[in-house]
Amino acid sequence: MGLFSRRKPSPTDVPTDRDARAATLAHLTDFVGTRVGVEAYVEPQTHDTPTTMMLVATDGEWTRRRVPDPKTAWQLARDLGIPVYDVQRTGYPQRVRDWNSRQRLAHRRKHP
């Protein structure tokens, strides 16, 4: 199938809500299980984005996923056994900015 195919996606090509939830939960569980010192930061809904939850490891590596609402995010963090914070109260930890800077520097070195 070519890049500019005229084929329209079929309903089976789109993940169901249940599949999307399962994939999100699997991703977050894997992140917590394979990193050290993971904390959750609940990000509020904005005009452009839904409520999200950002998981941050001790080294600053992070991942972000949509969640239905803040209550669900808090409960999910508790279920995962990790600390959870409201990012509007705490802000993001400095290690996130440090990790992002290291990633940009590594990318520039690979692709001058």
PDB file as gemmi writes it, atoms N, CA and C in Angstrom:
CRYST1    1.000    1.000    1.000  90.00  90.00  90.00 P 1                      
ATOM      1  N   MET A   1       0.850  -1.161   0.000  1.00  0.00           N  
ATOM      2  CA  MET A   1       0.000   0.000   0.000  1.00  0.00           C  
ATOM      3  C   MET A   1       0.895   1.222   0.000  1.00  0.00           C  
ATOM      4  N   GLY A   2       0.630   2.177  -0.879  1.00  0.00           N  
ATOM      5  CA  GLY A   2       1.439   3.378  -0.993  1.00  0.00           C  
ATOM      6  C   GLY A   2       1.134   4.397   0.090  1.00  0.00           C  
ATOM      7  N   LEU A   3       2.027   5.338   0.191  1.00  0.00           N  
ATOM      8  CA  LEU A   3       1.888   6.387   1.194  1.00  0.00           C  
ATOM      9  C   LEU A   3       0.635   7.213   0.963  1.00  0.00           C  
ATOM     10  N   PHE A   4       0.303   7.464  -0.289  1.00  0.00           N  
ATOM     11  CA  PHE A   4      -0.853   8.308  -0.603  1.00  0.00           C  
ATOM     12  C   PHE A   4      -2.016   7.473  -1.124  1.00  0.00           C  
ATOM     13  N   SER A   5      -2.228   6.351  -0.504  1.00  0.00           N  
ATOM     14  CA  SER A   5      -3.285   5.445  -0.908  1.00  0.00           C  
ATOM     15  C   SER A   5      -4.655   6.101  -0.759  1.00  0.00           C  
ATOM     16  N   ARG A   6      -5.563   5.698  -1.595  1.00  0.00           N  
ATOM     17  CA  ARG A   6      -6.932   6.213  -1.522  1.00  0.00           C  
ATOM     18  C   ARG A   6      -7.798   5.399  -0.578  1.00  0.00           C  
ATOM     19  N   ARG A   7      -7.224   4.350  -0.028  1.00  0.00           N  
ATOM     20  CA  ARG A   7      -7.978   3.496   0.882  1.00  0.00           C  
ATOM     21  C   ARG A   7      -8.350   4.288   2.134  1.00  0.00           C  
ATOM     22  N   LYS A   8      -9.617   4.226   2.478  1.00  0.00           N  
ATOM     23  CA  LYS A   8     -10.082   4.875   3.695  1.00  0.00           C  
ATOM     24  C   LYS A   8      -9.918   3.905   4.853  1.00  0.00           C  
ATOM     25  N   PRO A   9      -9.589   4.428   6.027  1.00  0.00           N  
ATOM     26  CA  PRO A   9      -9.463   3.521   7.172  1.00  0.00           C  
ATOM     27  C   PRO A   9     -10.796   2.854   7.483  1.00  0.00           C  
ATOM     28  N   SER A  10     -10.721   1.595   7.805  1.00  0.00           N  
ATOM     29  CA  SER A  10     -11.938   0.889   8.178  1.00  0.00           C  
ATOM     30  C   SER A  10     -12.148   1.039   9.679  1.00  0.00           C  
ATOM     31  N   PRO A  11     -13.350   0.795  10.145  1.00  0.00           N  
ATOM     32  CA  PRO A  11     -13.613   0.900  11.585  1.00  0.00           C  
ATOM     33  C   PRO A  11     -12.712  -0.004  12.421  1.00  0.00           C  
ATOM     34  N   THR A  12     -12.222  -1.096  11.832  1.00  0.00           N  
ATOM     35  CA  THR A  12     -11.344  -1.989  12.583  1.00  0.00           C  
ATOM     36  C   THR A  12      -9.934  -1.440  12.698  1.00  0.00           C  
ATOM     37  N   ASP A  13      -9.570  -0.413  11.916  1.00  0.00           N  
ATOM     38  CA  ASP A  13      -8.245   0.195  12.001  1.00  0.00           C  
ATOM     39  C   ASP A  13      -8.124   1.128  13.201  1.00  0.00           C  
ATOM     40  N   VAL A  14      -9.226   1.600  13.714  1.00  0.00           N  
ATOM     41  CA  VAL A  14      -9.228   2.554  14.810  1.00  0.00           C  
ATOM     42  C   VAL A  14      -9.386   1.794  16.128  1.00  0.00           C  
ATOM     43  N   PRO A  15      -8.497   2.057  17.094  1.00  0.00           N  
ATOM     44  CA  PRO A  15      -8.640   1.335  18.358  1.00  0.00           C  
ATOM     45  C   PRO A  15      -9.902   1.752  19.097  1.00  0.00           C  
ATOM     46  N   THR A  16     -10.489   0.814  19.797  1.00  0.00           N  
ATOM     47  CA  THR A  16     -11.670   1.121  20.597  1.00  0.00           C  
ATOM     48  C   THR A  16     -11.226   1.842  21.869  1.00  0.00           C  
ATOM     49  N   ASP A  17     -12.169   2.443  22.579  1.00  0.00           N  
ATOM     50  CA  ASP A  17     -11.854   3.096  23.850  1.00  0.00           C  
ATOM     51  C   ASP A  17     -11.235   2.094  24.824  1.00  0.00           C  
ATOM     52  N   ARG A  18     -11.785   0.911  24.842  1.00  0.00           N  
ATOM     53  CA  ARG A  18     -11.273  -0.123  25.742  1.00  0.00           C  
ATOM     54  C   ARG A  18      -9.826  -0.472  25.392  1.00  0.00           C  
ATOM     55  N   ASP A  19      -9.537  -0.620  24.090  1.00  0.00           N  
ATOM     56  CA  ASP A  19      -8.170  -0.918  23.658  1.00  0.00           C  
ATOM     57  C   ASP A  19      -7.220   0.233  23.997  1.00  0.00           C  
ATOM     58  N   ALA A  20      -7.677   1.461  23.796  1.00  0.00           N  
ATOM     59  CA  ALA A  20      -6.849   2.626  24.103  1.00  0.00           C  
ATOM     60  C   ALA A  20      -6.559   2.705  25.596  1.00  0.00           C  
ATOM     61  N   ARG A  21      -7.564   2.452  26.418  1.00  0.00           N  
ATOM     62  CA  ARG A  21      -7.359   2.458  27.873  1.00  0.00           C  
ATOM     63  C   ARG A  21      -6.375   1.379  28.292  1.00  0.00           C  
ATOM     64  N   ALA A  22      -6.532   0.203  27.716  1.00  0.00           N  
ATOM     65  CA  ALA A  22      -5.632  -0.908  28.049  1.00  0.00           C  
ATOM     66  C   ALA A  22      -4.198  -0.590  27.634  1.00  0.00           C  
ATOM     67  N   ALA A  23      -4.027   0.014  26.469  1.00  0.00           N  
ATOM     68  CA  ALA A  23      -2.686   0.385  25.997  1.00  0.00           C  
ATOM     69  C   ALA A  23      -2.067   1.453  26.893  1.00  0.00           C  
ATOM     70  N   THR A  24      -2.858   2.426  27.300  1.00  0.00           N  
ATOM     71  CA  THR A  24      -2.362   3.479  28.199  1.00  0.00           C  
ATOM     72  C   THR A  24      -1.947   2.883  29.534  1.00  0.00           C  
ATOM     73  N   LEU A  25      -2.797   2.057  30.108  1.00  0.00           N  
ATOM     74  CA  LEU A  25      -2.484   1.434  31.385  1.00  0.00           C  
ATOM     75  C   LEU A  25      -1.231   0.559  31.279  1.00  0.00           C  
ATOM     76  N   ALA A  26      -1.115  -0.184  30.189  1.00  0.00           N  
ATOM     77  CA  ALA A  26       0.063  -1.034  29.989  1.00  0.00           C  
ATOM     78  C   ALA A  26       1.330  -0.178  29.889  1.00  0.00           C  
ATOM     79  N   HIS A  27       1.250   0.925  29.164  1.00  0.00           N  
ATOM     80  CA  HIS A  27       2.411   1.806  29.017  1.00  0.00           C  
ATOM     81  C   HIS A  27       2.832   2.391  30.366  1.00  0.00           C  
ATOM     82  N   LEU A  28       1.868   2.907  31.121  1.00  0.00           N  
ATOM     83  CA  LEU A  28       2.185   3.518  32.416  1.00  0.00           C  
ATOM     84  C   LEU A  28       2.725   2.473  33.402  1.00  0.00           C  
ATOM     85  N   THR A  29       2.127   1.301  33.408  1.00  0.00           N  
ATOM     86  CA  THR A  29       2.592   0.227  34.287  1.00  0.00           C  
ATOM     87  C   THR A  29       4.017  -0.181  33.928  1.00  0.00           C  
ATOM     88  N   ASP A  30       4.297  -0.286  32.632  1.00  0.00           N  
ATOM     89  CA  ASP A  30       5.642  -0.638  32.177  1.00  0.00           C  
ATOM     90  C   ASP A  30       6.649   0.446  32.572  1.00  0.00           C  
ATOM     91  N   PHE A  31       6.280   1.710  32.411  1.00  0.00           N  
ATOM     92  CA  PHE A  31       7.173   2.814  32.761  1.00  0.00           C  
ATOM     93  C   PHE A  31       7.521   2.751  34.250  1.00  0.00           C  
ATOM     94  N   VAL A  32       6.521   2.555  35.083  1.00  0.00           N  
ATOM     95  CA  VAL A  32       6.746   2.483  36.535  1.00  0.00           C  
ATOM     96  C   VAL A  32       7.597   1.265  36.880  1.00  0.00           C  
ATOM     97  N   GLY A  33       7.352   0.152  36.212  1.00  0.00           N  
ATOM     98  CA  GLY A  33       8.072  -1.083  36.511  1.00  0.00           C  
ATOM     99  C   GLY A  33       9.501  -1.130  36.020  1.00  0.00           C  
ATOM    100  N   THR A  34       9.850  -0.275  35.059  1.00  0.00           N  
ATOM    101  CA  THR A  34      11.188  -0.336  34.471  1.00  0.00           C  
ATOM    102  C   THR A  34      12.048   0.888  34.786  1.00  0.00           C  
ATOM    103  N   ARG A  35      11.527   1.809  35.603  1.00  0.00           N  
ATOM    104  CA  ARG A  35      12.290   2.990  36.018  1.00  0.00           C  
ATOM    105  C   ARG A  35      12.311   3.081  37.530  1.00  0.00           C  
ATOM    106  N   VAL A  36      13.248   3.870  38.035  1.00  0.00           N  
ATOM    107  CA  VAL A  36      13.420   4.028  39.479  1.00  0.00           C  
ATOM    108  C   VAL A  36      12.798   5.344  39.933  1.00  0.00           C  
ATOM    109  N   GLY A  37      12.132   5.320  41.077  1.00  0.00           N  
ATOM    110  CA  GLY A  37      11.650   6.536  41.717  1.00  0.00           C  
ATOM    111  C   GLY A  37      10.624   7.323  40.935  1.00  0.00           C  
ATOM    112  N   VAL A  38       9.711   6.659  40.283  1.00  0.00           N  
ATOM    113  CA  VAL A  38       8.721   7.336  39.437  1.00  0.00           C  
ATOM    114  C   VAL A  38       7.686   8.067  40.297  1.00  0.00           C  
ATOM    115  N   GLU A  39       7.374   9.293  39.883  1.00  0.00           N  
ATOM    116  CA  GLU A  39       6.326  10.102  40.508  1.00  0.00           C  
ATOM    117  C   GLU A  39       5.345  10.528  39.426  1.00  0.00           C  
ATOM    118  N   ALA A  40       4.108  10.770  39.813  1.00  0.00           N  
ATOM    119  CA  ALA A  40       3.072  11.208  38.875  1.00  0.00           C  
ATOM    120  C   ALA A  40       2.757  12.679  39.107  1.00  0.00           C  
ATOM    121  N   TYR A  41       2.557  13.408  38.015  1.00  0.00           N  
ATOM    122  CA  TYR A  41       2.144  14.809  38.065  1.00  0.00           C  
ATOM    123  C   TYR A  41       0.876  14.942  37.236  1.00  0.00           C  
ATOM    124  N   VAL A  42      -0.205  15.355  37.882  1.00  0.00           N  
ATOM    125  CA  VAL A  42      -1.488  15.505  37.198  1.00  0.00           C  
ATOM    126  C   VAL A  42      -1.554  16.910  36.602  1.00  0.00           C  
ATOM    127  N   GLU A  43      -1.791  16.956  35.294  1.00  0.00           N  
ATOM    128  CA  GLU A  43      -1.859  18.221  34.567  1.00  0.00           C  
ATOM    129  C   GLU A  43      -3.315  18.523  34.237  1.00  0.00           C  
ATOM    130  N   PRO A  44      -3.755  19.735  34.497  1.00  0.00           N  
ATOM    131  CA  PRO A  44      -5.170  20.055  34.299  1.00  0.00           C  
ATOM    132  C   PRO A  44      -5.552  20.139  32.822  1.00  0.00           C  
ATOM    133  N   GLN A  45      -6.810  19.986  32.584  1.00  0.00           N  
ATOM    134  CA  GLN A  45      -7.368  20.171  31.245  1.00  0.00           C  
ATOM    135  C   GLN A  45      -7.214  21.642  30.858  1.00  0.00           C  
ATOM    136  N   THR A  46      -6.889  21.884  29.604  1.00  0.00           N  
ATOM    137  CA  THR A  46      -6.837  23.252  29.088  1.00  0.00           C  
ATOM    138  C   THR A  46      -7.794  23.356  27.914  1.00  0.00           C  
ATOM    139  N   HIS A  47      -7.814  24.512  27.297  1.00  0.00           N  
ATOM    140  CA  HIS A  47      -8.668  24.706  26.124  1.00  0.00           C  
ATOM    141  C   HIS A  47      -8.274  23.746  24.997  1.00  0.00           C  
ATOM    142  N   ASP A  48      -6.974  23.459  24.894  1.00  0.00           N  
ATOM    143  CA  ASP A  48      -6.460  22.645  23.790  1.00  0.00           C  
ATOM    144  C   ASP A  48      -6.207  21.185  24.126  1.00  0.00           C  
ATOM    145  N   THR A  49      -5.995  20.874  25.399  1.00  0.00           N  
ATOM    146  CA  THR A  49      -5.629  19.507  25.758  1.00  0.00           C  
ATOM    147  C   THR A  49      -6.504  18.977  26.892  1.00  0.00           C  
ATOM    148  N   PRO A  50      -6.721  17.670  26.906  1.00  0.00           N  
ATOM    149  CA  PRO A  50      -7.477  17.071  28.005  1.00  0.00           C  
ATOM    150  C   PRO A  50      -6.580  16.930  29.236  1.00  0.00           C  
ATOM    151  N   THR A  51      -7.134  16.463  30.330  1.00  0.00           N  
ATOM    152  CA  THR A  51      -6.349  16.176  31.531  1.00  0.00           C  
ATOM    153  C   THR A  51      -5.312  15.117  31.187  1.00  0.00           C  
ATOM    154  N   THR A  52      -4.089  15.331  31.655  1.00  0.00           N  
ATOM    155  CA  THR A  52      -3.018  14.372  31.396  1.00  0.00           C  
ATOM    156  C   THR A  52      -2.293  14.045  32.689  1.00  0.00           C  
ATOM    157  N   MET A  53      -1.571  12.936  32.650  1.00  0.00           N  
ATOM    158  CA  MET A  53      -0.744  12.527  33.767  1.00  0.00           C  
ATOM    159  C   MET A  53       0.662  12.315  33.239  1.00  0.00           C  
ATOM    160  N   MET A  54       1.615  12.979  33.861  1.00  0.00           N  
ATOM    161  CA  MET A  54       3.015  12.870  33.473  1.00  0.00           C  
ATOM    162  C   MET A  54       3.731  12.050  34.529  1.00  0.00           C  
ATOM    163  N   LEU A  55       4.400  10.985  34.115  1.00  0.00           N  
ATOM    164  CA  LEU A  55       5.208  10.182  35.020  1.00  0.00           C  
ATOM    165  C   LEU A  55       6.660  10.585  34.836  1.00  0.00           C  
ATOM    166  N   VAL A  56       7.362  10.812  35.948  1.00  0.00           N  
ATOM    167  CA  VAL A  56       8.745  11.271  35.907  1.00  0.00           C  
ATOM    168  C   VAL A  56       9.597  10.342  36.753  1.00  0.00           C  
ATOM    169  N   ALA A  57      10.678   9.808  36.149  1.00  0.00           N  
ATOM    170  CA  ALA A  57      11.602   8.937  36.869  1.00  0.00           C  
ATOM    171  C   ALA A  57      12.675   9.776  37.568  1.00  0.00           C  
ATOM    172  N   THR A  58      13.469   9.140  38.406  1.00  0.00           N  
ATOM    173  CA  THR A  58      14.514   9.822  39.162  1.00  0.00           C  
ATOM    174  C   THR A  58      15.505  10.548  38.257  1.00  0.00           C  
ATOM    175  N   ASP A  59      15.826   9.961  37.098  1.00  0.00           N  
ATOM    176  CA  ASP A  59      16.790  10.591  36.193  1.00  0.00           C  
ATOM    177  C   ASP A  59      16.167  11.688  35.336  1.00  0.00           C  
ATOM    178  N   GLY A  60      14.862  11.912  35.469  1.00  0.00           N  
ATOM    179  CA  GLY A  60      14.186  12.965  34.710  1.00  0.00           C  
ATOM    180  C   GLY A  60      13.464  12.474  33.475  1.00  0.00           C  
ATOM    181  N   GLU A  61      13.675  11.212  33.097  1.00  0.00           N  
ATOM    182  CA  GLU A  61      12.939  10.665  31.952  1.00  0.00           C  
ATOM    183  C   GLU A  61      11.459  10.719  32.281  1.00  0.00           C  
ATOM    184  N   TRP A  62      10.656  11.042  31.278  1.00  0.00           N  
ATOM    185  CA  TRP A  62       9.226  11.206  31.542  1.00  0.00           C  
ATOM    186  C   TRP A  62       8.388  10.666  30.394  1.00  0.00           C  
ATOM    187  N   THR A  63       7.127  10.465  30.714  1.00  0.00           N  
ATOM    188  CA  THR A  63       6.131  10.083  29.721  1.00  0.00           C  
ATOM    189  C   THR A  63       4.824  10.736  30.130  1.00  0.00           C  
ATOM    190  N   ARG A  64       3.978  10.995  29.154  1.00  0.00           N  
ATOM    191  CA  ARG A  64       2.703  11.683  29.421  1.00  0.00           C  
ATOM    192  C   ARG A  64       1.588  10.951  28.671  1.00  0.00           C  
ATOM    193  N   ARG A  65       0.469  10.788  29.354  1.00  0.00           N  
ATOM    194  CA  ARG A  65      -0.697  10.164  28.728  1.00  0.00           C  
ATOM    195  C   ARG A  65      -1.967  10.880  29.169  1.00  0.00           C  
ATOM    196  N   ARG A  66      -2.966  10.852  28.289  1.00  0.00           N  
ATOM    197  CA  ARG A  66      -4.283  11.417  28.618  1.00  0.00           C  
ATOM    198  C   ARG A  66      -4.982  10.528  29.626  1.00  0.00           C  
ATOM    199  N   VAL A  67      -5.737  11.178  30.491  1.00  0.00           N  
ATOM    200  CA  VAL A  67      -6.577  10.459  31.455  1.00  0.00           C  
ATOM    201  C   VAL A  67      -7.950  11.126  31.436  1.00  0.00           C  
ATOM    202  N   PRO A  68      -8.985  10.396  31.830  1.00  0.00           N  
ATOM    203  CA  PRO A  68     -10.339  10.970  31.753  1.00  0.00           C  
ATOM    204  C   PRO A  68     -10.530  12.223  32.613  1.00  0.00           C  
ATOM    205  N   ASP A  69      -9.942  12.205  33.834  1.00  0.00           N  
ATOM    206  CA  ASP A  69     -10.129  13.343  34.741  1.00  0.00           C  
ATOM    207  C   ASP A  69      -9.091  13.248  35.858  1.00  0.00           C  
ATOM    208  N   PRO A  70      -8.922  14.318  36.643  1.00  0.00           N  
ATOM    209  CA  PRO A  70      -7.929  14.295  37.722  1.00  0.00           C  
ATOM    210  C   PRO A  70      -8.162  13.181  38.749  1.00  0.00           C  
ATOM    211  N   LYS A  71      -9.409  12.934  39.085  1.00  0.00           N  
ATOM    212  CA  LYS A  71      -9.713  11.891  40.068  1.00  0.00           C  
ATOM    213  C   LYS A  71      -9.183  10.534  39.601  1.00  0.00           C  
ATOM    214  N   THR A  72      -9.372  10.231  38.326  1.00  0.00           N  
ATOM    215  CA  THR A  72      -8.880   8.974  37.762  1.00  0.00           C  
ATOM    216  C   THR A  72      -7.361   8.926  37.812  1.00  0.00           C  
ATOM    217  N   ALA A  73      -6.718  10.037  37.501  1.00  0.00           N  
ATOM    218  CA  ALA A  73      -5.253  10.097  37.529  1.00  0.00           C  
ATOM    219  C   ALA A  73      -4.722   9.830  38.932  1.00  0.00           C  
ATOM    220  N   TRP A  74      -5.324  10.462  39.941  1.00  0.00           N  
ATOM    221  CA  TRP A  74      -4.901  10.257  41.320  1.00  0.00           C  
ATOM    222  C   TRP A  74      -5.087   8.800  41.729  1.00  0.00           C  
ATOM    223  N   GLN A  75      -6.222   8.221  41.362  1.00  0.00           N  
ATOM    224  CA  GLN A  75      -6.475   6.825  41.715  1.00  0.00           C  
ATOM    225  C   GLN A  75      -5.503   5.891  41.000  1.00  0.00           C  
ATOM    226  N   LEU A  76      -5.215   6.164  39.744  1.00  0.00           N  
ATOM    227  CA  LEU A  76      -4.280   5.342  38.980  1.00  0.00           C  
ATOM    228  C   LEU A  76      -2.893   5.383  39.618  1.00  0.00           C  
ATOM    229  N   ALA A  77      -2.442   6.569  40.025  1.00  0.00           N  
ATOM    230  CA  ALA A  77      -1.135   6.682  40.677  1.00  0.00           C  
ATOM    231  C   ALA A  77      -1.110   5.882  41.978  1.00  0.00           C  
ATOM    232  N   ARG A  78      -2.191   5.975  42.739  1.00  0.00           N  
ATOM    233  CA  ARG A  78      -2.270   5.188  43.981  1.00  0.00           C  
ATOM    234  C   ARG A  78      -2.223   3.695  43.675  1.00  0.00           C  
ATOM    235  N   ASP A  79      -2.945   3.281  42.634  1.00  0.00           N  
ATOM    236  CA  ASP A  79      -2.947   1.862  42.247  1.00  0.00           C  
ATOM    237  C   ASP A  79      -1.556   1.400  41.815  1.00  0.00           C  
ATOM    238  N   LEU A  80      -0.801   2.304  41.175  1.00  0.00           N  
ATOM    239  CA  LEU A  80       0.563   1.983  40.738  1.00  0.00           C  
ATOM    240  C   LEU A  80       1.556   2.063  41.896  1.00  0.00           C  
ATOM    241  N   GLY A  81       1.114   2.610  43.026  1.00  0.00           N  
ATOM    242  CA  GLY A  81       1.970   2.692  44.204  1.00  0.00           C  
ATOM    243  C   GLY A  81       3.027   3.776  44.119  1.00  0.00           C  
ATOM    244  N   ILE A  82       2.709   4.888  43.437  1.00  0.00           N  
ATOM    245  CA  ILE A  82       3.684   5.967  43.287  1.00  0.00           C  
ATOM    246  C   ILE A  82       3.119   7.267  43.852  1.00  0.00           C  
ATOM    247  N   PRO A  83       4.014   8.176  44.272  1.00  0.00           N  
ATOM    248  CA  PRO A  83       3.542   9.475  44.750  1.00  0.00           C  
ATOM    249  C   PRO A  83       2.878  10.248  43.612  1.00  0.00           C  
ATOM    250  N   VAL A  84       1.894  11.068  43.959  1.00  0.00           N  
ATOM    251  CA  VAL A  84       1.185  11.844  42.940  1.00  0.00           C  
ATOM    252  C   VAL A  84       1.066  13.284  43.417  1.00  0.00           C  
ATOM    253  N   TYR A  85       1.247  14.221  42.468  1.00  0.00           N  
ATOM    254  CA  TYR A  85       1.229  15.641  42.778  1.00  0.00           C  
ATOM    255  C   TYR A  85       0.363  16.393  41.775  1.00  0.00           C  
ATOM    256  N   ASP A  86      -0.176  17.510  42.207  1.00  0.00           N  
ATOM    257  CA  ASP A  86      -0.894  18.423  41.328  1.00  0.00           C  
ATOM    258  C   ASP A  86       0.143  19.387  40.780  1.00  0.00           C  
ATOM    259  N   VAL A  87       0.388  19.344  39.477  1.00  0.00           N  
ATOM    260  CA  VAL A  87       1.450  20.155  38.883  1.00  0.00           C  
ATOM    261  C   VAL A  87       1.191  21.653  39.045  1.00  0.00           C  
ATOM    262  N   GLN A  88      -0.065  22.056  39.214  1.00  0.00           N  
ATOM    263  CA  GLN A  88      -0.358  23.470  39.424  1.00  0.00           C  
ATOM    264  C   GLN A  88       0.129  23.942  40.791  1.00  0.00           C  
ATOM    265  N   ARG A  89       0.255  23.026  41.724  1.00  0.00           N  
ATOM    266  CA  ARG A  89       0.737  23.385  43.071  1.00  0.00           C  
ATOM    267  C   ARG A  89       2.246  23.225  43.198  1.00  0.00           C  
ATOM    268  N   THR A  90       2.800  22.181  42.573  1.00  0.00           N  
ATOM    269  CA  THR A  90       4.213  21.859  42.780  1.00  0.00           C  
ATOM    270  C   THR A  90       5.121  22.301  41.645  1.00  0.00           C  
ATOM    271  N   GLY A  91       4.557  22.463  40.445  1.00  0.00           N  
ATOM    272  CA  GLY A  91       5.401  22.697  39.279  1.00  0.00           C  
ATOM    273  C   GLY A  91       6.074  21.394  38.884  1.00  0.00           C  
ATOM    274  N   TYR A  92       6.873  21.465  37.808  1.00  0.00           N  
ATOM    275  CA  TYR A  92       7.603  20.287  37.344  1.00  0.00           C  
ATOM    276  C   TYR A  92       8.959  20.238  38.027  1.00  0.00           C  
ATOM    277  N   PRO A  93       9.460  19.049  38.315  1.00  0.00           N  
ATOM    278  CA  PRO A  93      10.778  18.964  38.952  1.00  0.00           C  
ATOM    279  C   PRO A  93      11.890  19.387  37.975  1.00  0.00           C  
ATOM    280  N   GLN A  94      12.951  19.942  38.523  1.00  0.00           N  
ATOM    281  CA  GLN A  94      14.086  20.401  37.709  1.00  0.00           C  
ATOM    282  C   GLN A  94      14.671  19.266  36.884  1.00  0.00           C  
ATOM    283  N   ARG A  95      14.612  18.044  37.378  1.00  0.00           N  
ATOM    284  CA  ARG A  95      15.215  16.921  36.656  1.00  0.00           C  
ATOM    285  C   ARG A  95      14.566  16.693  35.292  1.00  0.00           C  
ATOM    286  N   VAL A  96      13.322  17.105  35.113  1.00  0.00           N  
ATOM    287  CA  VAL A  96      12.665  16.992  33.804  1.00  0.00           C  
ATOM    288  C   VAL A  96      13.349  17.933  32.810  1.00  0.00           C  
ATOM    289  N   ARG A  97      13.579  19.168  33.216  1.00  0.00           N  
ATOM    290  CA  ARG A  97      14.252  20.132  32.336  1.00  0.00           C  
ATOM    291  C   ARG A  97      15.677  19.682  32.036  1.00  0.00           C  
ATOM    292  N   ASP A  98      16.366  19.149  33.046  1.00  0.00           N  
ATOM    293  CA  ASP A  98      17.731  18.655  32.842  1.00  0.00           C  
ATOM    294  C   ASP A  98      17.751  17.501  31.848  1.00  0.00           C  
ATOM    295  N   TRP A  99      16.800  16.577  31.980  1.00  0.00           N  
ATOM    296  CA  TRP A  99      16.739  15.431  31.070  1.00  0.00           C  
ATOM    297  C   TRP A  99      16.452  15.897  29.640  1.00  0.00           C  
ATOM    298  N   ASN A 100      15.510  16.837  29.503  1.00  0.00           N  
ATOM    299  CA  ASN A 100      15.194  17.367  28.169  1.00  0.00           C  
ATOM    300  C   ASN A 100      16.417  18.026  27.549  1.00  0.00           C  
ATOM    301  N   SER A 101      17.189  18.761  28.338  1.00  0.00           N  
ATOM    302  CA  SER A 101      18.404  19.412  27.830  1.00  0.00           C  
ATOM    303  C   SER A 101      19.420  18.373  27.371  1.00  0.00           C  
ATOM    304  N   ARG A 102      19.598  17.326  28.153  1.00  0.00           N  
ATOM    305  CA  ARG A 102      20.540  16.262  27.761  1.00  0.00           C  
ATOM    306  C   ARG A 102      20.089  15.585  26.470  1.00  0.00           C  
ATOM    307  N   GLN A 103      18.778  15.373  26.313  1.00  0.00           N  
ATOM    308  CA  GLN A 103      18.266  14.739  25.099  1.00  0.00           C  
ATOM    309  C   GLN A 103      18.493  15.625  23.870  1.00  0.00           C  
ATOM    310  N   ARG A 104      18.262  16.929  24.012  1.00  0.00           N  
ATOM    311  CA  ARG A 104      18.504  17.856  22.886  1.00  0.00           C  
ATOM    312  C   ARG A 104      19.976  17.866  22.499  1.00  0.00           C  
ATOM    313  N   LEU A 105      20.854  17.888  23.496  1.00  0.00           N  
ATOM    314  CA  LEU A 105      22.299  17.897  23.240  1.00  0.00           C  
ATOM    315  C   LEU A 105      22.729  16.620  22.540  1.00  0.00           C  
ATOM    316  N   ALA A 106      22.236  15.479  22.994  1.00  0.00           N  
ATOM    317  CA  ALA A 106      22.557  14.203  22.363  1.00  0.00           C  
ATOM    318  C   ALA A 106      22.070  14.158  20.923  1.00  0.00           C  
ATOM    319  N   HIS A 107      20.879  14.713  20.690  1.00  0.00           N  
ATOM    320  CA  HIS A 107      20.319  14.744  19.328  1.00  0.00           C  
ATOM    321  C   HIS A 107      21.179  15.624  18.416  1.00  0.00           C  
ATOM    322  N   ARG A 108      21.622  16.776  18.914  1.00  0.00           N  
ATOM    323  CA  ARG A 108      22.472  17.671  18.108  1.00  0.00           C  
ATOM    324  C   ARG A 108      23.803  17.035  17.776  1.00  0.00           C  
ATOM    325  N   ARG A 109      24.339  16.262  18.700  1.00  0.00           N  
ATOM    326  CA  ARG A 109      25.621  15.588  18.444  1.00  0.00           C  
ATOM    327  C   ARG A 109      25.475  14.501  17.382  1.00  0.00           C  
ATOM    328  N   LYS A 110      24.329  13.839  17.367  1.00  0.00           N  
ATOM    329  CA  LYS A 110      24.076  12.803  16.355  1.00  0.00           C  
ATOM    330  C   LYS A 110      23.803  13.403  14.985  1.00  0.00           C  
ATOM    331  N   HIS A 111      23.106  14.554  14.975  1.00  0.00           N  
ATOM    332  CA  HIS A 111      22.658  15.166  13.723  1.00  0.00           C  
ATOM    333  C   HIS A 111      23.146  16.615  13.658  1.00  0.00           C  
ATOM    334  N   PRO A 112      24.455  16.805  13.386  1.00  0.00           N  
ATOM    335  CA  PRO A 112      24.983  18.194  13.366  1.00  0.00           C  
ATOM    336  C   PRO A 112      24.429  19.040  12.251  1.00  0.00           C  
TER     337      PRO A 112                                                      
END                                                                             
